[in-house]
Amino acid sequence: GTPWHSWAVVACGGMSIGHKGMVYAAKALGMSMIDLFTDKQLLQDVKDEFKMRKGEYQYEAMLPSGPPPVGEE
């Protein structure tokens, strides 16, 4: 169980095994998107499941809304 944001994972990213893993993940994500873009029923099913799992939860960002302050200390 290596944490994702660790030196070990970053080091693997520069090696062939890390690169192969990233390419494999990118292909899986890309093919999933093709499925969603070409199958309207699948897309609707995914949206329905997301809505069901999300329930009434409303995300609140920890950052204030609006442009960030400039020059404030």
PyRosetta script that sets phi, psi and omega in degrees:
from pyrosetta import init, pose_from_sequence

init()
pose = pose_from_sequence("GTPWHSWAVVACGGMSIGHKGMVYAAKALGMSMIDLFTDKQLLQDVKDEFKMRKGEYQYEAMLPSGPPPVGEE")
pose.set_psi(1, 80.7)
pose.set_omega(1, 176.8)
pose.set_phi(2, -85.2)
pose.set_psi(2, 128.8)
pose.set_omega(2, 176.5)
pose.set_phi(3, -62.7)
pose.set_psi(3, 142.1)
pose.set_omega(3, -175.1)
pose.set_phi(4, -64.5)
pose.set_psi(4, -39.5)
pose.set_omega(4, -179.2)
pose.set_phi(5, -97.6)
pose.set_psi(5, 69.4)
pose.set_omega(5, -179.5)
pose.set_phi(6, -135.1)
pose.set_psi(6, 165.7)
pose.set_omega(6, -179.2)
pose.set_phi(7, -62.5)
pose.set_psi(7, -32.7)
pose.set_omega(7, -177.7)
pose.set_phi(8, -65.3)
pose.set_psi(8, -42.8)
pose.set_omega(8, 179.5)
pose.set_phi(9, -69.5)
pose.set_psi(9, -41.3)
pose.set_omega(9, 178.4)
pose.set_phi(10, -61.3)
pose.set_psi(10, -41.4)
pose.set_omega(10, 179.3)
pose.set_phi(11, -62.9)
pose.set_psi(11, -39.7)
pose.set_omega(11, 179.1)
pose.set_phi(12, -65.3)
pose.set_psi(12, -29.4)
pose.set_omega(12, -179.7)
pose.set_phi(13, -62.0)
pose.set_psi(13, -24.7)
pose.set_omega(13, 179.4)
pose.set_phi(14, -92.0)
pose.set_psi(14, 0.5)
pose.set_omega(14, -178.9)
pose.set_phi(15, -109.2)
pose.set_psi(15, 165.4)
pose.set_omega(15, -176.9)
pose.set_phi(16, -62.5)
pose.set_psi(16, -36.5)
pose.set_omega(16, -179.3)
pose.set_phi(17, -66.2)
pose.set_psi(17, -38.4)
pose.set_omega(17, 177.4)
pose.set_phi(18, -67.7)
pose.set_psi(18, -41.0)
pose.set_omega(18, 179.0)
pose.set_phi(19, -63.8)
pose.set_psi(19, -43.0)
pose.set_omega(19, 178.4)
pose.set_phi(20, -61.5)
pose.set_psi(20, -41.1)
pose.set_omega(20, 178.5)
pose.set_phi(21, -63.7)
pose.set_psi(21, -41.2)
pose.set_omega(21, 179.1)
pose.set_phi(22, -66.1)
pose.set_psi(22, -40.6)
pose.set_omega(22, 178.4)
pose.set_phi(23, -64.7)
pose.set_psi(23, -42.4)
pose.set_omega(23, 178.7)
pose.set_phi(24, -61.1)
pose.set_psi(24, -45.0)
pose.set_omega(24, 179.2)
pose.set_phi(25, -64.0)
pose.set_psi(25, -41.3)
pose.set_omega(25, 179.3)
pose.set_phi(26, -63.4)
pose.set_psi(26, -39.6)
pose.set_omega(26, 177.8)
pose.set_phi(27, -64.6)
pose.set_psi(27, -42.0)
pose.set_omega(27, 179.5)
pose.set_phi(28, -63.2)
pose.set_psi(28, -43.5)
pose.set_omega(28, 178.0)
pose.set_phi(29, -64.7)
pose.set_psi(29, -43.0)
pose.set_omega(29, 180.0)
pose.set_phi(30, -63.0)
pose.set_psi(30, -43.5)
pose.set_omega(30, 179.1)
pose.set_phi(31, -67.1)
pose.set_psi(31, -35.2)
pose.set_omega(31, 176.2)
pose.set_phi(32, -63.2)
pose.set_psi(32, -40.2)
pose.set_omega(32, 179.1)
pose.set_phi(33, -66.6)
pose.set_psi(33, -39.0)
pose.set_omega(33, 176.7)
pose.set_phi(34, -60.2)
pose.set_psi(34, -43.6)
pose.set_omega(34, 177.4)
pose.set_phi(35, -58.4)
pose.set_psi(35, -44.9)
pose.set_omega(35, -178.5)
pose.set_phi(36, -68.0)
pose.set_psi(36, -37.5)
pose.set_omega(36, -178.9)
pose.set_phi(37, -73.1)
pose.set_psi(37, -24.9)
pose.set_omega(37, -175.0)
pose.set_phi(38, -104.7)
pose.set_psi(38, -8.1)
pose.set_omega(38, -178.0)
pose.set_phi(39, -125.6)
pose.set_psi(39, 96.8)
pose.set_omega(39, -176.0)
pose.set_phi(40, -61.8)
pose.set_psi(40, -35.4)
pose.set_omega(40, 180.0)
pose.set_phi(41, -67.8)
pose.set_psi(41, -41.3)
pose.set_omega(41, 177.4)
pose.set_phi(42, -61.1)
pose.set_psi(42, -44.7)
pose.set_omega(42, 178.8)
pose.set_phi(43, -60.2)
pose.set_psi(43, -43.5)
pose.set_omega(43, 179.1)
pose.set_phi(44, -65.1)
pose.set_psi(44, -39.4)
pose.set_omega(44, 177.8)
pose.set_phi(45, -62.1)
pose.set_psi(45, -41.7)
pose.set_omega(45, 178.8)
pose.set_phi(46, -64.3)
pose.set_psi(46, -44.8)
pose.set_omega(46, 178.7)
pose.set_phi(47, -61.6)
pose.set_psi(47, -42.9)
pose.set_omega(47, 179.5)
pose.set_phi(48, -63.3)
pose.set_psi(48, -42.9)
pose.set_omega(48, 179.1)
pose.set_phi(49, -64.5)
pose.set_psi(49, -42.0)
pose.set_omega(49, 178.8)
pose.set_phi(50, -60.2)
pose.set_psi(50, -46.3)
pose.set_omega(50, -179.9)
pose.set_phi(51, -61.5)
pose.set_psi(51, -41.4)
pose.set_omega(51, 179.7)
pose.set_phi(52, -65.5)
pose.set_psi(52, -44.7)
pose.set_omega(52, -178.8)
pose.set_phi(53, -71.0)
pose.set_psi(53, -34.9)
pose.set_omega(53, -179.5)
pose.set_phi(54, -68.9)
pose.set_psi(54, -37.6)
pose.set_omega(54, -179.8)
pose.set_phi(55, 61.5)
pose.set_psi(55, -134.5)
pose.set_omega(55, -178.3)
pose.set_phi(56, -92.7)
pose.set_psi(56, 2.7)
pose.set_omega(56, -176.8)
pose.set_phi(57, -61.6)
pose.set_psi(57, 131.0)
pose.set_omega(57, 177.4)
pose.set_phi(58, -120.3)
pose.set_psi(58, 118.4)
pose.set_omega(58, -178.9)
pose.set_phi(59, -70.1)
pose.set_psi(59, 134.5)
pose.set_omega(59, 174.4)
pose.set_phi(60, -120.1)
pose.set_psi(60, 120.0)
pose.set_omega(60, 178.9)
pose.set_phi(61, -68.0)
pose.set_psi(61, 144.0)
pose.set_omega(61, 179.1)
pose.set_phi(62, -78.6)
pose.set_psi(62, -16.7)
pose.set_omega(62, 178.8)
pose.set_phi(63, -89.5)
pose.set_psi(63, 145.4)
pose.set_omega(63, 178.2)
pose.set_phi(64, -68.4)
pose.set_psi(64, 152.9)
pose.set_omega(64, 178.4)
pose.set_phi(65, -77.3)
pose.set_psi(65, 159.5)
pose.set_omega(65, -179.4)
pose.set_phi(66, 98.5)
pose.set_psi(66, 174.9)
pose.set_omega(66, -178.9)
pose.set_phi(67, -68.3)
pose.set_psi(67, 150.0)
pose.set_omega(67, 179.7)
pose.set_phi(68, -69.1)
pose.set_psi(68, 148.2)
pose.set_omega(68, 177.9)
pose.set_phi(69, -66.6)
pose.set_psi(69, 141.1)
pose.set_omega(69, -179.9)
pose.set_phi(70, -115.8)
pose.set_psi(70, 130.5)
pose.set_omega(70, 176.0)
pose.set_phi(71, 79.7)
pose.set_psi(71, 4.6)
pose.set_omega(71, 177.3)
pose.set_phi(72, -85.5)
pose.set_psi(72, 145.5)
pose.set_omega(72, -179.9)
pose.set_phi(73, -111.1)
pose.dump_pdb("model.pdb")
